[in-house]
């Protein structure tokens, strides 16, 4: 874990970068895949050219495509993004360099490219400024000559470079020239041109256009002046631009985080989008319109209706942005004799704050009598519907659920925290996946949001829901589920399990348990056939079913768990000492004293710090924070992923210090 406790104090261009949440892999399998595919494609097109079995333009296009793809291999290798092992990057880089431009060595290219990153848009020192700084009328003429200025750059810096690198580049330059002359003298120049020279120049033209001109042209700030405006992201039509440009439409992310592999640029952007916008990130549309951050936010709203065609965007907000807003209730509708549906009228100016991903939840706060009450409820509306709703099931002696059932009316207001949680899975309209969910009682609420959104966004995916209740009368959203099953009859199957209905089929009677799940896993829900699992219900049941799924071969990363509530552990001082805790919240740091046995959240609340929380049982994730100094131990964790824990995140309501001093940051 990091040991620094310093918090950013400004929003300037040199402010510490947000954590992209991405790391260099031990081996980048996407790179291995495109590398192998490109080599195979180049070999096939070379054979086609030599055997004269395809038209000349086709063979040139295929070879140029292979070289274009190999540049991404070379590019990631130069940033050591392919592997944590340096020799792996060098091996891939050297091979790719032969195809992209055999005039210089891989080491020389890496040096030149890093200089581009250091001096972006600096006309005197940026080796790529030959392209990005070109007058418009000259740009097409320069595109095909992109790599030739690199040679003069090497000459100017030859004394700075290791001798072995200079010798390697000199040998490559001499060898390349000799091969071209030999082919010309022996009458094979056209063959060489068809197999390599022409495709290589075509690829270079496209690379200059897409990887240099589009991201950098007409931007005046250098990397040293403002790294958030030295290059841009290009938004819109991402379903085609992202694969076509191999993610370089998110070129700003690459310049901010050069070691992030190319296929994770989008994920890094989505993780911290709002923080990048707050820093003035340069953004353009697919058609060249330049957008300010506020214009980009407006552009997103105006394009909200396109969600059926584009992947849902993560509602990016930092943990420090979590806060309560007073929101009017627009309707309170009876679902069953024991539950109500509450719809909220979110004011227009707060719509962005309450964007949510399917599977997220709201923390509700209100005063009932003289007591402040907080509860966490999953959002049940679809993420593309423009509505915000929760369902509340009555619990005997439950303070808030009784209030909601008996007293809450349209026009009343409740304090809502902006949405949190990560129960859902990323969606993409091009995906063809199979989903399965098991829900019990009010566990249907987050699953319903996921189910509704998935069926809309991914028109080729299918969904199976196993839903347990006492009987039909106690089934929340029964009519809506029937309507959904009728509308998506070819892609949605709902299996109702009733524990107290004597008329129900024997195989579907009783409670959902391991025996029933075993039966389904042996037939239509074999783990090898299901891409994502969602489990929501009582903690004992969910834990048992998750264990069985993993035993039967389901991938732990694709078994998503949400529980009604966590276990409330008893306070104990055994094995714990008093500690000093520094709490980072909303850009400020607060030092508090923690009594032996208290959790980090308890110590913060006792000191009057408005730290975010809801369930206090490790079930909702609202109190998530990052440990930046010292260490803690969590009593339980039903929310955080392995990646979250590895990155230092904890549930503060479950965290007790194991060192004398601990620093946690709710901004993360």
C-alpha positions as CSV (number, residue, x, y, z in Angstrom):
1,X,0.0,0.0,0.0
2,X,1.0,3.6,-0.6
3,X,2.4,5.5,2.3
4,X,1.8,9.1,1.1
5,X,-1.0,11.0,2.9
6,X,-0.8,14.1,0.8
7,X,-4.1,15.2,-0.8
8,X,-4.2,17.2,-4.0
9,X,-4.9,20.9,-3.3
10,X,-5.4,22.2,-6.8
11,X,-7.0,21.4,-10.1
12,X,-4.1,22.6,-12.3
13,X,-2.6,20.7,-15.2
14,X,0.2,19.3,-13.0
15,X,-2.1,17.8,-10.4
16,X,-1.5,14.2,-9.5
17,X,-3.1,11.9,-12.0
18,X,-6.2,9.8,-11.1
19,X,-5.4,6.1,-10.6
20,X,-6.3,4.4,-13.9
21,X,-7.0,1.2,-12.1
22,X,-5.1,-0.8,-14.7
23,X,-1.8,-2.5,-14.4
24,X,0.7,-4.1,-16.8
25,X,-0.1,-7.8,-17.1
26,X,2.3,-10.6,-16.9
27,X,1.5,-11.2,-20.5
28,X,-1.0,-9.3,-22.6
29,X,-3.0,-12.0,-24.4
30,X,-4.8,-9.4,-26.6
31,X,-1.4,-8.4,-27.9
32,X,-0.4,-12.0,-28.5
33,X,-3.7,-12.4,-30.4
34,X,-3.4,-9.5,-32.7
35,X,0.3,-10.1,-33.2
36,X,-0.3,-13.7,-34.3
37,X,-3.3,-12.7,-36.5
38,X,-1.3,-9.9,-38.2
39,X,1.7,-12.2,-38.9
40,X,-0.6,-14.8,-40.3
41,X,-2.4,-12.2,-42.4
42,X,0.8,-10.8,-43.8
43,X,2.0,-14.3,-44.7
44,X,-1.2,-15.1,-46.5
45,X,-1.2,-11.8,-48.4
46,X,2.5,-12.3,-49.4
47,X,1.6,-15.8,-50.7
48,X,-1.3,-14.4,-52.6
49,X,0.9,-11.7,-54.2
50,X,3.6,-14.2,-55.2
51,X,1.0,-16.7,-56.5
52,X,-1.0,-13.9,-58.2
53,X,-4.3,-15.4,-56.9
54,X,-5.8,-12.1,-55.7
55,X,-6.1,-8.6,-57.3
56,X,-3.2,-6.3,-56.5
57,X,-5.3,-3.8,-54.5
58,X,-6.6,-6.6,-52.3
59,X,-3.1,-8.0,-51.5
60,X,-1.8,-4.5,-50.8
61,X,-4.8,-3.8,-48.5
62,X,-4.3,-7.0,-46.6
63,X,-0.6,-6.5,-46.0
64,X,-1.2,-2.8,-45.1
65,X,-3.8,-3.9,-42.5
66,X,-1.3,-6.4,-41.0
67,X,1.4,-3.7,-40.7
68,X,-1.1,-1.3,-39.2
69,X,-2.0,-3.8,-36.5
70,X,1.6,-4.6,-35.8
71,X,2.2,-0.9,-35.0
72,X,0.0,-1.4,-32.0
73,X,2.2,-4.3,-30.9
74,X,5.3,-2.1,-31.4
75,X,3.6,0.8,-29.6
76,X,2.7,-1.2,-26.5
77,X,6.2,-2.8,-26.5
78,X,7.8,0.6,-26.5
79,X,5.9,1.5,-23.3
80,X,6.6,-2.0,-21.7
81,X,2.8,-2.6,-21.6
82,X,2.9,-6.1,-23.1
83,X,4.5,-7.8,-20.1
84,X,6.1,-7.2,-16.7
85,X,9.1,-9.0,-18.2
86,X,11.3,-6.5,-20.2
87,X,12.6,-9.1,-22.6
88,X,9.1,-10.0,-23.7
89,X,8.4,-6.4,-24.7
90,X,11.8,-6.2,-26.5
91,X,11.1,-9.4,-28.4
92,X,7.6,-8.4,-29.6
93,X,8.9,-4.9,-30.4
94,X,11.9,-6.0,-32.5
95,X,9.7,-8.4,-34.6
96,X,7.0,-5.8,-35.1
97,X,9.6,-3.1,-36.0
98,X,10.8,-5.1,-39.1
99,X,7.3,-4.9,-40.6
100,X,6.5,-1.3,-39.5
101,X,9.7,0.4,-40.6
102,X,13.0,-1.6,-41.0
103,X,15.0,1.7,-41.3
104,X,15.5,2.0,-37.5
105,X,15.9,-0.3,-34.6
106,X,13.2,-1.0,-31.9
107,X,15.3,0.7,-29.3
108,X,15.7,3.8,-31.4
109,X,12.0,3.9,-32.1
110,X,11.2,3.6,-28.4
111,X,13.5,6.5,-27.6
112,X,11.9,8.6,-30.3
113,X,8.4,7.8,-29.1
114,X,9.1,8.5,-25.5
115,X,10.5,11.9,-26.6
116,X,7.2,12.5,-28.3
117,X,5.4,11.9,-25.0
118,X,7.8,14.2,-23.1
119,X,7.5,17.0,-25.7
120,X,4.1,16.6,-27.2
121,X,3.3,19.6,-29.5
122,X,6.7,21.2,-28.8
123,X,7.6,22.1,-32.4
124,X,11.4,22.0,-31.7
125,X,11.5,18.8,-29.7
126,X,8.5,16.7,-30.6
127,X,9.5,14.2,-33.4
128,X,5.9,13.7,-34.4
129,X,5.3,17.5,-34.8
130,X,6.2,17.0,-38.5
131,X,2.7,15.4,-38.8
132,X,0.6,17.0,-36.1
133,X,1.9,20.5,-36.7
134,X,1.6,20.3,-40.5
135,X,-0.4,22.9,-42.4
136,X,-3.6,21.3,-43.6
137,X,-2.7,21.4,-47.3
138,X,0.6,19.6,-46.6
139,X,-0.8,17.0,-44.2
140,X,-1.7,14.3,-46.9
141,X,1.8,14.8,-48.4
142,X,3.5,14.3,-45.1
143,X,1.4,11.3,-43.9
144,X,3.2,8.8,-46.0
145,X,6.6,10.1,-44.9
146,X,5.9,9.9,-41.2
147,X,9.0,7.9,-40.2
148,X,11.6,9.7,-42.3
149,X,12.0,12.7,-39.9
150,X,12.8,10.0,-37.3
151,X,16.1,9.4,-39.0
152,X,17.1,13.1,-38.7
153,X,16.0,13.0,-35.1
154,X,18.3,10.1,-34.4
155,X,21.2,11.9,-36.1
156,X,20.6,15.0,-34.0
157,X,20.6,12.9,-30.8
158,X,23.2,10.3,-31.8
159,X,25.6,11.2,-29.0
160,X,22.9,10.6,-26.4
161,X,22.2,7.0,-27.5
162,X,24.0,3.8,-26.6
163,X,26.6,2.7,-29.2
164,X,24.9,-0.7,-29.7
165,X,21.6,1.0,-30.5
166,X,23.3,3.3,-33.1
167,X,25.1,0.3,-34.7
168,X,21.9,-1.7,-34.9
169,X,20.0,1.2,-36.5
170,X,22.9,1.8,-39.0
171,X,23.0,-1.9,-40.0
172,X,19.2,-1.9,-40.5
173,X,19.4,1.2,-42.6
174,X,22.2,-0.2,-44.7
175,X,20.6,-3.6,-45.1
176,X,17.2,-2.1,-46.1
177,X,18.9,0.0,-48.7
178,X,20.9,-2.9,-50.0
179,X,17.8,-5.1,-50.3
180,X,15.9,-2.5,-52.3
181,X,18.9,-1.9,-54.6
182,X,19.4,-5.7,-55.1
183,X,15.8,-6.2,-56.0
184,X,15.9,-3.3,-58.5
185,X,19.1,-4.6,-60.1
186,X,17.7,-8.2,-60.4
187,X,14.3,-7.2,-61.8
188,X,12.4,-8.1,-58.6
189,X,11.6,-4.5,-57.5
190,X,7.9,-4.8,-58.4
191,X,7.6,-8.0,-56.4
192,X,9.2,-6.3,-53.4
193,X,7.0,-3.2,-53.9
194,X,3.8,-5.3,-54.1
195,X,4.7,-7.5,-51.1
196,X,6.1,-4.8,-48.8
197,X,7.0,-1.3,-50.0
198,X,3.6,-0.2,-51.1
199,X,1.7,-1.8,-48.2
200,X,4.1,-0.3,-45.7
201,X,3.7,3.2,-47.1
202,X,-0.1,2.8,-47.1
203,X,0.0,1.6,-43.4
204,X,2.3,4.5,-42.6
205,X,-0.2,7.0,-44.2
206,X,-3.1,5.7,-42.1
207,X,-0.9,5.5,-38.9
208,X,0.1,9.2,-39.3
209,X,-3.5,10.2,-39.9
210,X,-5.1,8.1,-37.1
211,X,-2.4,7.9,-34.4
212,X,-0.9,11.4,-34.8
213,X,-3.0,13.9,-36.8
214,X,-6.4,13.1,-35.3
215,X,-5.3,13.1,-31.6
216,X,-2.9,16.1,-31.8
217,X,-3.6,18.6,-34.6
218,X,-4.6,22.1,-33.6
219,X,-3.8,21.7,-29.9
220,X,-1.5,24.4,-28.7
221,X,-0.6,23.1,-25.2
222,X,2.5,21.1,-24.8
223,X,2.8,18.1,-22.5
224,X,4.7,20.2,-20.0
225,X,2.2,23.0,-20.0
226,X,-1.0,21.0,-19.7
227,X,-1.0,17.3,-20.1
228,X,-4.8,17.2,-20.2
229,X,-4.9,19.3,-23.3
230,X,-1.8,18.1,-25.2
231,X,-3.9,15.4,-26.9
232,X,-7.6,14.5,-27.1
233,X,-10.2,11.8,-26.8
234,X,-12.5,11.4,-29.8
235,X,-16.1,10.5,-28.8
236,X,-19.1,9.3,-30.7
237,X,-19.5,6.3,-33.0
238,X,-17.3,4.4,-30.6
239,X,-18.8,1.1,-31.6
240,X,-16.8,1.4,-34.8
241,X,-14.0,3.9,-33.9
242,X,-12.7,2.0,-30.9
243,X,-12.0,-1.3,-32.8
244,X,-11.0,0.5,-36.0
245,X,-8.5,2.7,-34.3
246,X,-7.4,0.0,-31.8
247,X,-8.6,2.3,-29.0
248,X,-6.5,5.3,-30.1
249,X,-9.7,7.4,-30.1
250,X,-9.0,7.5,-26.4
251,X,-5.5,8.8,-27.1
252,X,-5.7,11.2,-24.1
253,X,-5.8,8.3,-21.8
254,X,-2.7,6.8,-23.4
255,X,-0.7,10.0,-22.9
256,X,-1.9,10.4,-19.3
257,X,-1.2,6.7,-18.5
258,X,1.3,5.4,-21.1
259,X,1.8,2.0,-19.4
260,X,-1.9,1.1,-19.7
261,X,-2.4,-1.6,-22.4
262,X,-4.3,-0.3,-25.4
263,X,-7.3,-2.5,-24.9
264,X,-7.9,-1.0,-21.4
265,X,-7.9,2.7,-22.4
266,X,-11.7,2.8,-22.3
267,X,-11.9,1.2,-18.9
268,X,-9.4,3.7,-17.5
269,X,-11.4,6.6,-18.9
270,X,-14.7,5.3,-17.5
271,X,-13.2,4.8,-14.1
272,X,-12.2,8.4,-13.7
273,X,-14.2,10.3,-16.4
274,X,-15.5,13.1,-14.1
275,X,-12.0,13.7,-12.6
276,X,-10.5,14.1,-16.1
277,X,-13.3,16.5,-17.1
278,X,-12.7,18.5,-14.0
279,X,-9.1,19.0,-15.2
280,X,-10.2,20.3,-18.5
281,X,-9.7,17.2,-20.7
282,X,-9.5,17.9,-24.5
283,X,-12.4,16.1,-26.3
284,X,-13.5,16.1,-29.9
285,X,-16.3,14.3,-31.6
286,X,-16.0,11.7,-34.4
287,X,-16.8,14.5,-36.8
288,X,-14.2,17.0,-35.6
289,X,-16.3,19.2,-33.3
290,X,-14.2,20.3,-30.2
291,X,-16.0,20.1,-26.9
292,X,-15.4,21.8,-23.6
293,X,-16.0,19.5,-20.5
294,X,-19.5,21.1,-20.0
295,X,-20.3,20.8,-23.7
296,X,-19.3,17.1,-23.5
297,X,-21.6,16.5,-20.6
298,X,-24.4,18.2,-22.6
299,X,-23.4,16.1,-25.6
300,X,-23.8,12.9,-23.5
301,X,-27.2,14.0,-22.3
302,X,-28.4,14.7,-25.9
303,X,-27.1,11.4,-27.0
304,X,-28.7,9.5,-24.2
305,X,-31.4,8.2,-26.5
306,X,-28.7,6.3,-28.4
307,X,-28.0,3.9,-25.5
308,X,-29.8,1.1,-27.2
309,X,-27.0,1.2,-29.9
310,X,-24.0,2.1,-27.7
311,X,-22.6,0.5,-24.5
312,X,-23.9,2.0,-21.4
313,X,-21.4,4.5,-20.0
314,X,-20.4,4.3,-16.4
315,X,-21.7,7.1,-14.3
316,X,-18.3,8.3,-13.2
317,X,-18.1,10.0,-9.8
318,X,-15.4,9.8,-7.2
319,X,-16.2,8.6,-3.7
320,X,-15.7,12.1,-2.4
321,X,-18.6,13.2,-4.7
322,X,-21.0,11.0,-2.7
323,X,-23.4,13.1,-0.8
324,X,-27.1,13.4,0.1
325,X,-29.6,15.4,-1.9
326,X,-33.2,16.1,-0.9
327,X,-35.4,14.5,-3.6
328,X,-39.2,14.6,-3.9
329,X,-41.2,11.4,-4.1
330,X,-43.3,11.3,-7.3
331,X,-45.3,8.2,-6.5
332,X,-45.8,5.4,-4.0
333,X,-47.5,2.3,-5.5
334,X,-48.4,-0.9,-3.8
335,X,-46.6,-4.0,-5.3
336,X,-47.9,-6.6,-2.9
337,X,-49.5,-6.6,0.5
338,X,-46.0,-6.3,2.0
339,X,-44.1,-4.0,-0.4
340,X,-44.3,-0.7,-2.2
341,X,-42.6,0.9,-5.2
342,X,-41.2,4.4,-4.7
343,X,-40.5,6.6,-7.7
344,X,-38.4,9.8,-7.3
345,X,-38.7,13.1,-9.2
346,X,-35.0,13.9,-9.6
347,X,-34.5,17.6,-10.4
348,X,-33.0,18.4,-13.8
349,X,-29.9,19.9,-12.3
350,X,-29.2,16.6,-10.4
351,X,-29.9,14.2,-13.2
352,X,-26.2,13.6,-13.9
353,X,-25.5,13.0,-10.2
354,X,-28.1,10.2,-10.2
355,X,-27.1,8.4,-13.3
356,X,-26.6,4.8,-12.3
357,X,-25.5,1.4,-13.5
358,X,-27.8,-1.5,-13.4
359,X,-27.4,-3.3,-10.0
360,X,-26.5,-0.2,-8.0
361,X,-28.3,1.0,-4.9
362,X,-29.4,4.2,-3.1
363,X,-28.9,5.1,0.5
364,X,-32.0,6.7,1.9
365,X,-32.0,9.0,4.9
366,X,-34.8,10.6,6.8
367,X,-36.0,11.5,10.3
368,X,-38.8,9.4,11.7
369,X,-39.9,11.0,14.9
370,X,-36.7,12.3,16.5
371,X,-34.5,9.5,15.1
372,X,-32.4,9.7,11.9
373,X,-32.8,6.5,9.9
374,X,-30.6,5.3,7.0
375,X,-31.4,2.4,4.8
376,X,-29.9,1.0,1.6
377,X,-32.2,-0.1,-1.3
378,X,-31.3,-1.4,-4.7
379,X,-32.5,0.6,-7.7
380,X,-35.1,-1.5,-9.6
381,X,-35.6,0.7,-12.7
382,X,-33.7,0.2,-16.0
383,X,-30.5,2.2,-16.4
384,X,-31.8,3.5,-19.8
385,X,-35.3,4.4,-18.7
386,X,-34.6,7.9,-17.3
387,X,-36.4,7.0,-14.1
388,X,-35.2,6.3,-10.6
389,X,-37.2,3.9,-8.4
390,X,-36.7,1.6,-5.4
391,X,-38.9,-1.1,-3.9
392,X,-39.3,-1.5,-0.2
393,X,-40.5,-4.7,1.4
394,X,-42.0,-4.5,4.9
395,X,-40.1,-6.0,7.7
396,X,-41.9,-6.6,11.0
397,X,-40.8,-3.8,13.4
398,X,-38.8,-2.2,10.6
399,X,-38.8,1.5,11.2
400,X,-38.3,2.7,7.6
401,X,-40.2,0.0,5.8
402,X,-43.2,0.6,8.1
403,X,-43.0,4.3,7.5
404,X,-42.8,3.7,3.7
405,X,-45.8,1.3,3.7
406,X,-48.1,3.4,6.0
407,X,-47.1,7.1,5.8
408,X,-44.9,8.0,2.8
409,X,-46.9,9.9,0.1
410,X,-46.2,11.6,-3.3
411,X,-44.8,15.1,-2.7
412,X,-42.9,14.0,0.4
413,X,-39.1,14.3,0.3
414,X,-36.3,11.9,1.2
415,X,-32.6,12.5,1.4
416,X,-30.9,10.2,-1.2
417,X,-27.2,9.6,-1.5
418,X,-25.9,9.4,-5.1
419,X,-25.9,5.8,-6.5
420,X,-23.2,3.4,-5.4
421,X,-22.4,-0.3,-5.7
422,X,-21.0,-2.7,-8.4
423,X,-23.3,-5.6,-8.5
424,X,-23.8,-5.5,-12.3
425,X,-21.5,-6.4,-15.2
426,X,-20.4,-4.3,-18.2
427,X,-22.8,-4.3,-21.1
428,X,-22.1,-4.0,-24.8
429,X,-24.7,-4.1,-27.7
430,X,-22.4,-6.3,-29.8
431,X,-22.2,-9.0,-27.1
432,X,-23.8,-12.4,-27.4
433,X,-23.9,-13.7,-23.8
434,X,-26.0,-15.8,-21.5
435,X,-26.9,-14.5,-18.1
436,X,-28.5,-16.3,-15.1
437,X,-29.8,-14.8,-11.9
438,X,-31.1,-16.3,-8.7
439,X,-33.2,-14.0,-6.5
440,X,-35.3,-14.5,-3.4
441,X,-38.0,-12.1,-2.2
442,X,-36.9,-8.5,-2.4
443,X,-33.6,-9.7,-3.9
444,X,-35.4,-9.2,-7.2
445,X,-34.9,-5.4,-7.1
446,X,-31.3,-5.1,-8.4
447,X,-31.7,-8.2,-10.6
448,X,-34.8,-6.6,-12.2
449,X,-32.7,-3.5,-13.1
450,X,-29.9,-5.7,-14.6
451,X,-32.4,-7.9,-16.4
452,X,-34.3,-5.0,-18.0
453,X,-31.2,-3.1,-19.0
454,X,-29.4,-6.2,-20.4
455,X,-32.4,-7.2,-22.7
456,X,-32.5,-3.7,-24.1
457,X,-28.8,-3.0,-24.6
458,X,-27.7,-6.5,-25.7
459,X,-30.3,-7.7,-28.3
460,X,-28.5,-11.0,-28.9
461,X,-28.1,-12.0,-25.3
462,X,-30.4,-14.2,-23.3
463,X,-31.4,-14.2,-19.6
464,X,-32.6,-16.9,-17.2
465,X,-34.1,-15.8,-13.8
466,X,-34.9,-18.2,-11.0
467,X,-37.1,-16.3,-8.5
468,X,-38.1,-17.6,-5.1
469,X,-41.1,-16.5,-3.1
470,X,-43.7,-17.9,-0.7
471,X,-46.4,-17.9,-3.4
472,X,-47.7,-15.9,-6.4
473,X,-49.3,-13.3,-4.2
474,X,-46.1,-12.4,-2.4
475,X,-44.1,-12.1,-5.7
476,X,-42.9,-8.6,-6.2
477,X,-43.1,-7.3,-9.8
478,X,-45.1,-10.3,-10.8
479,X,-47.1,-8.6,-13.5
480,X,-44.0,-6.8,-14.9
481,X,-42.0,-10.0,-15.0
482,X,-44.9,-11.6,-16.9
483,X,-44.9,-8.7,-19.4
484,X,-41.1,-8.9,-19.8
485,X,-41.2,-12.7,-20.4
486,X,-43.9,-12.2,-23.1
487,X,-42.0,-9.3,-24.8
488,X,-38.7,-11.2,-24.8
489,X,-40.1,-14.7,-25.1
490,X,-37.1,-15.9,-27.2
491,X,-34.5,-14.5,-24.8
492,X,-36.0,-14.5,-21.3
493,X,-37.0,-17.5,-19.2
494,X,-38.3,-17.0,-15.7
495,X,-38.5,-19.9,-13.3
496,X,-40.8,-19.3,-10.2
497,X,-40.0,-21.3,-7.1
498,X,-42.7,-21.2,-4.4
499,X,-42.1,-22.4,-0.8
500,X,-45.7,-22.3,0.4
501,X,-47.9,-23.1,-2.7
502,X,-49.4,-26.6,-2.7
503,X,-50.6,-26.2,-6.3
504,X,-47.1,-25.4,-7.6
505,X,-45.2,-28.1,-9.6
506,X,-43.2,-30.4,-7.2
507,X,-39.9,-29.7,-8.8
508,X,-40.4,-26.0,-8.2
509,X,-41.8,-26.2,-4.7
510,X,-39.9,-25.5,-1.5
511,X,-37.0,-23.2,-1.0
512,X,-34.2,-22.6,-3.5
513,X,-31.2,-24.6,-2.3
514,X,-28.1,-26.5,-3.4
515,X,-30.2,-29.5,-4.5
516,X,-32.4,-27.5,-6.8
517,X,-29.4,-25.6,-8.2
518,X,-27.5,-28.8,-8.8
519,X,-30.4,-30.0,-10.9
520,X,-30.3,-26.8,-13.0
521,X,-26.5,-27.0,-13.4
522,X,-26.8,-30.5,-14.7
523,X,-29.2,-29.4,-17.4
524,X,-30.0,-26.0,-19.0
525,X,-27.7,-23.9,-16.7
526,X,-24.4,-25.8,-17.0
527,X,-21.7,-23.4,-15.9
528,X,-19.9,-23.7,-19.2
529,X,-23.1,-22.2,-20.9
530,X,-23.5,-19.2,-18.6
531,X,-21.3,-16.1,-18.9
532,X,-22.4,-14.1,-15.9
533,X,-24.2,-15.2,-12.7
534,X,-26.1,-12.8,-10.3
535,X,-27.1,-14.0,-6.8
536,X,-29.2,-11.8,-4.5
537,X,-30.9,-12.9,-1.3
538,X,-30.2,-13.9,2.4
539,X,-26.5,-14.1,3.1
540,X,-26.5,-17.8,4.1
541,X,-28.3,-18.8,0.9
542,X,-26.2,-16.6,-1.4
543,X,-22.9,-17.8,0.2
544,X,-24.0,-21.5,-0.2
545,X,-25.1,-21.1,-3.9
546,X,-21.9,-19.1,-4.8
547,X,-19.8,-21.9,-3.3
548,X,-21.6,-24.5,-5.3
549,X,-21.3,-22.6,-8.5
550,X,-17.5,-22.3,-8.0
551,X,-17.3,-26.0,-7.2
552,X,-19.1,-26.7,-10.5
553,X,-16.6,-24.7,-12.5
554,X,-18.0,-21.2,-12.6
555,X,-15.4,-18.4,-12.8
556,X,-15.3,-16.5,-9.5
557,X,-15.0,-13.2,-11.4
558,X,-18.3,-13.8,-13.1
559,X,-20.4,-14.8,-10.1
560,X,-21.8,-11.5,-8.8
561,X,-23.2,-11.4,-5.2
562,X,-25.6,-9.0,-3.5
563,X,-27.1,-9.7,-0.1
564,X,-30.0,-8.3,1.9
565,X,-27.8,-7.2,4.8
566,X,-24.5,-8.2,6.4
567,X,-23.9,-9.7,9.8
568,X,-23.7,-7.0,12.5
569,X,-20.7,-8.1,14.5
570,X,-20.4,-7.6,18.2
571,X,-17.8,-5.0,19.3
572,X,-14.8,-6.6,20.9
573,X,-11.4,-5.2,22.0
574,X,-9.7,-8.6,21.9
575,X,-6.5,-8.3,19.8
576,X,-7.1,-4.6,19.0
577,X,-5.4,-1.5,20.3
578,X,-6.3,2.2,20.2
579,X,-5.0,4.0,17.1
580,X,-4.9,7.3,15.3
581,X,-6.9,7.5,12.1
582,X,-6.6,10.2,9.4
583,X,-9.7,10.4,7.4
584,X,-9.6,12.0,3.9
585,X,-13.0,13.3,2.8
586,X,-14.0,16.0,0.3
587,X,-10.4,17.2,-0.1
588,X,-9.8,17.6,3.6
589,X,-8.1,15.5,6.2
590,X,-9.4,14.9,9.7
591,X,-7.4,13.2,12.5
592,X,-9.4,11.2,15.0
593,X,-8.7,8.9,17.9
594,X,-9.9,5.4,17.6
595,X,-10.8,3.4,20.7
596,X,-9.7,-0.3,20.9
597,X,-12.2,-2.4,19.1
598,X,-13.9,0.4,17.2
599,X,-14.1,0.4,13.4
600,X,-12.7,3.2,11.3
601,X,-16.2,4.3,10.4
602,X,-17.3,4.3,14.1
603,X,-14.4,6.5,15.0
604,X,-15.1,9.0,12.2
605,X,-18.8,9.2,13.1
606,X,-18.1,9.7,16.8
607,X,-15.9,12.7,15.8
608,X,-18.7,14.3,13.8
609,X,-17.3,13.5,10.4
610,X,-20.0,13.0,7.8
611,X,-18.5,9.8,6.3
612,X,-20.7,7.9,3.9
613,X,-22.4,4.8,5.2
614,X,-25.7,2.9,5.0
615,X,-26.0,-0.7,6.2
616,X,-23.1,-0.9,8.7
617,X,-23.0,-4.6,8.0
618,X,-20.6,-4.9,5.1
619,X,-23.4,-5.5,2.5
620,X,-23.8,-2.3,0.6
621,X,-20.3,-0.8,-0.1
622,X,-21.3,2.8,0.7
623,X,-18.5,3.2,3.2
624,X,-15.8,2.1,0.8
625,X,-12.5,3.9,1.2
626,X,-8.8,3.4,0.3
627,X,-6.1,2.7,2.9
628,X,-3.1,4.8,2.0
629,X,-1.1,4.4,5.2
630,X,-1.0,1.6,7.7
631,X,-3.2,-1.5,7.6
632,X,-6.6,-2.7,8.8
633,X,-8.4,-6.0,9.0
634,X,-12.0,-6.4,7.8
635,X,-14.5,-8.5,9.9
636,X,-16.4,-9.4,6.7
637,X,-16.7,-8.3,3.1
638,X,-19.6,-9.1,0.8
639,X,-19.1,-6.3,-1.6
640,X,-15.5,-5.6,-2.6
641,X,-13.9,-7.6,-5.4
642,X,-10.4,-9.1,-5.2
643,X,-9.1,-6.4,-7.4
644,X,-10.6,-3.7,-5.0
645,X,-8.9,-5.3,-2.0
646,X,-5.6,-5.7,-3.8
647,X,-5.8,-2.0,-4.7
648,X,-6.2,-1.2,-1.0
649,X,-9.9,-0.6,-0.7
650,X,-11.8,-1.5,2.4
651,X,-15.2,-1.3,4.0
652,X,-14.6,1.2,6.8
653,X,-17.6,-0.2,8.7
654,X,-15.8,-3.5,9.0
655,X,-12.2,-2.3,9.3
656,X,-10.2,-2.3,12.5
657,X,-6.7,-0.9,12.6
658,X,-3.8,-3.3,13.0
659,X,-1.1,-0.6,13.1
660,X,-0.9,2.5,15.5
661,X,-1.6,4.9,12.6
662,X,-4.0,4.5,9.7
663,X,-4.9,6.8,6.9
664,X,-8.0,6.2,4.7
665,X,-9.2,8.2,1.8
666,X,-12.9,8.2,0.8
667,X,-12.0,9.8,-2.5
668,X,-9.9,6.7,-3.3
